[in-house]
Amino acid sequence: MTRVHLLSAAPAGAEHALLDLEQLRACAAVDRVGVHQAVADPDDAELILFVETSAGAGPYFERVRRHRLYRARREDCYLFCSTDRLIPMLPGVYTSIERSWYWPDWARSSHYLGVRERAHLRYQVDRSPPIHLFSFVGSTTSHPVRRRLMEIDHPRAVLLDSGAGPGDPGGLTEDEYQRRYAESLGDSAFVLCPRGGGTASFRLFEAMMLGRAPVIVSDQWLPPVGPDWDSFSVRVGESEVQTIPAALEERADEAAAMGELARAAWLEWFSESVSFHSVIEWCLELTASAPRREGLRRHAPRVQFLRPYHAARWTARRLALRGNQL
């Protein structure tokens, strides 16, 4: 049994930054596999996992890298983070790790801990056959590929731009969005799951949870190790969205079976009672690679600071910090 200490480097009072930590602790409390155990005392732990939400630990995890536990036990420390558009500064498990920047000695792809069955999103054993071939209900503001989806024309498709968010006069209210979103998932044989700000999307894992076959439209998304993704999902290139209707018409008879396989994969790998086990297993896979991460290769993720988005963000942050010191 691996003893694991879960914590966050976010400052006191930053409750919003502790969401994933609270969720992973809740998953550990109901873990049904029983191979790993969460412990309160880091001195009793063999593995230390920083669980960070958004920028609570710093945009590039500065607080983690300065944390006393990380400085004292760097070889035992890993990171879980589901934030979009990040640089994996520490070895760990990331929901939106990009395929082009994936280094198997350094990172694993993961899921969102917050995908859970609730009142309006619940798997139904006895349900009517779906009336739509495919659907997408969501905002198109987070990535251009979502706007291209709106150009698809098919008589059995539901494609609805919900707007930038609550208060957007061109979109839906929050209640309307939740209702239409849940209805679209339940009534569709396939669910379009385009990328947003990050390479992954909640919609992908929610479709699996509800027993619907996801259609993944994200060139840079890297599937988490474990599930047989080819058996229950469809991948479509971001430049090929106009091929979706024909591709799904051809596989319409497979949709129900694919949806059940998707549900089974979610239960086995991503549901609340197995999430803690899955995340720790992925971390342990990385422990065997520790010797290869030493030396100059340990600094390889910093190359991403040369990318325009991160270069501008890092420069703005440094200037802001310098201004605060004047």
N, C-alpha and C positions, 0 to 999 in steps of 0.2 A: 504493500500500500504506500502510495506517495502522499506525503504530508505537504500541504500547500497553504501558504499564507497569502491572502488576498488583501490588497490595499490600494489606495490612491495617493498620489502626490499633490492633489489639488489642495489649495489653502482652506483653512477652517472657514465655514460659512458659505462655501460654494456648493450648496446642495445640488444645484442643477448639474454639476460636474461629477456627481456620484451615482448617477442613474444606472450605468452599466455595472458598477461595483455592487450596488444593492441587488440588482437582478442576478448577477452571478453568484452572490452569496445565497440568494433565495434558491437558485438552482442547486447549489451544493447541499442545501438543507433537505431537498427532496430527491437527491441523486439516487437512482435505483440500481446503478451498476455496482457501486460499492468498492471500486478499485482504488479510488483516491479520496482523501479526506482534507477538508478545510480546517486549519488550526488557527487559533487567535494569536499565539505567540510565535513571532518569526524565528526565535531561537529553536523552536521545535520543528521548523519547516525545512524540507529538502529543496523545495522550489518556491520562489517568491514571484508572484504575478501582480504587476501593477495594472489595474483596470481603469482606463481613462476615458472620459466622455468629453468630446469637444475640446476646447482649449484650456480646460481647468489645470492641466499640468504644463501649460505653455504650448504655443503653436507647434513647437518642435520638441516637446517633451523635456524642456529645460529643467523643470522641477523634478522630474524623475531622475535625470542624470546628476542632479545635485543632491538627491536624497541620501541620507546617511546609510540606509540599507543597500542602496545600489552601489554606493562608493565602497562599502565594506564587503559586499558579496555579489559583485557584478556577474560572476560566472553562474550564479544561481537565479538571476533575475531575468524575467521575460515581461512582455507587454501585450495587453489586449486592448484594441481600440477599433471602434466602428466609425470613426470620423471620416468624412469625405476628403479627398485631395490632400493627403498627408505624405510625409516622407517617413519611412519606417526607420527611425533613428536607432531603435533598439531591436534586438531579435524578438520575435513574437508573432502574434496572431492578429491579422488585420482583415476587416470585412471588405475593404475596397482597395486591397493591394492591386497594383496595375501589372498586367501581364508583362509589359515591356521592361519593368523594373523589378521583376520577381527574381529572387536569388534563393534557391531551395535550402541552402545552408543557413539562411537568415530569417525566413518568414514562412507562414502558412496563411492560406485564405480561410475565412470564417463566415459566420452568419450573424444576423442581428439577434441579440438576446431578447429584445422586446416583442418578438412575434409570438403571440399567445392567443388562444381561443378566448373570445369574449362575447358579449351579448349579440353584437351585430355580425361577428365573424366566427361562425361555428360549423364544424363539419357535420353533415347530415348523412346518415346511413341510407335512409329511404328518401330519395329525392327524385323529382321529375327530371327527365332528360333535358339537357340545356337547350335553350331556344336560339342562342347565338353561337355562331362558329367561333368568333373571337371578340375580344373587347379590350379597350383601354380607357380608363377614367382616371384622370389626373392632370396635374399642371404641366404645361409644355414649356415653362420658363427655364427649367434647370439644365436643359441640353437640347441642341438643335435637332437631334434625331427624334425627339418627341414631337416636334412641330411637323416633321416629315411624315410621321404616322397619321397625322390628321388629313393628309392628302389621299390616303387609301380610300377607295370606293368599293364597298361590297355590301350586298343586300342583307347579309346575316352578321354584320359587324356593328358593334357599339363603340364609337370613338367620341369621347367627350373631354374637351379641355375645361378643367375646373377653375382655371384662372390662377393668378399668382398666389392667392391665399384668401383667407377671410377678409372681407371688406373690399375686395376687388369687384368693382361694379360689373365687370364682364364675366365674372365667375360665379361659383356657387357659395352659399353659406356653408359653414362647417357641418351643420346637421344635414343639409342637402347633399353635400359631398360624401359624408359617411354612408348615407342611405344608398345613393347611386353607386358608390364604389362597391359596397357589399352586394348589392343586387347584380352588378356586372360580373363579379367573380362567381356568384352562385349560378348565374344563368348562362355561362359561357363554357364551351368545350375547351377552348384554349384561352390563356390569358397573356396578353402582350406585356412583357417585362423589360422596357427599355431602361438604360442607365439614366441616372440623374446627375447630380453634382459629383457623385462618386461612381465607380464602375458597377456597384451592386445596387439593389433596390429592395425595400421592404416587400414590395409587391411579389417578387419572386418567391420568397419564403412563405408569404401568406397564401399564394396560389397553391403551393405544395401542401400547406396545412389543411386547406379546404378540399384537397383531392382534385385539383384542376391542373392540367398540363401547362407548364409555363413555356412561353416563347421568349427566349433570352436575346435581347438586341443590345449588345454591349461588346465591342471588339476587345476591350482591355480587361473584361471581367475574367477572373481566374476561379474556376470552381473549387470549392473545398474538397479536400481528399476524403474519400470514403464512399459516398453514394455513386451508383452507376448512372450518371447524368444522362447518358445517351439513351437510356431505356425509357425515360419519362419526360424529357425536355427537348425542345427544338432550338437550335442556334441559327440566328439570321444576322448577317453582316449589317452594320449600320448604313452602308451604301446600297443595300439590297432590300429595303423595306417594301418596295413595290412587288416583290416576289412572294410576300406573305400570303395573300389570298390563295394563290394557286398551290403553294406548298401545303397549306393547312387543309384545303379541299381534298388533296391527295391522301392526307393522313386522318381524315375525319373519323373513319371507322376505328382508329386506334385510340382516339382521345380518351374514352372512358377508362380503358385499361391503363393508359399512361397516367391518368389522374390518380388512380388507385396506387400505382407504383410510386408516384410523387408523394402521396400521403404516407405510405410506408417508410419512405426514405426520411421524411421529416420526423416521424416518430422515432426512428432509429438513431438519427444523428443530431437533430436540432430542437426537439421538444424540451420542455422545461426539465424533465426528469433525467435527461441525458446531456444537456448542454455543458454542464460542468465537466463531465467525463470527456466529452469531445474536445473541449478547449485544452484541457490538461494533456490529453494524449497528443495533440498537435504540438504542444510545447515540448513534451518529452521526445518527440521525433527530432526536434532541433538540438537537444542536448548532445546527441551523438556527433553533431557537426561543430561543436564548440571549438575544437582545436583548429579547424579551418577558418574560423572567424577572427583569429588573432592577427596581430600585426597590421599591415596597411589595409588589408581587406575589411577590417573592422570599421574603417572610415568610408567604405565604398558608397553608402547611401548619401553621403554629403555631395556627391556629384550632382544630385538632383537640384541643388541650389542654383545651378546654372540654367535651369528651365525658367522661362519668363515669369510664370505665376509665382513660383517660390522665390525667385530672385527679387521680384518687386515686393513681395510680402516680407521677406527677411530684411531688405533694405529699409522699408517703412518702419518695421519694428525697431531696428537699431537706431534709426533717427529719433523715434519717439522716446526710447530709453535715454538717449543722449540729451534730448531736450529736457527730460524730467530731472536730469542731474545738474542742469545749469541753474 
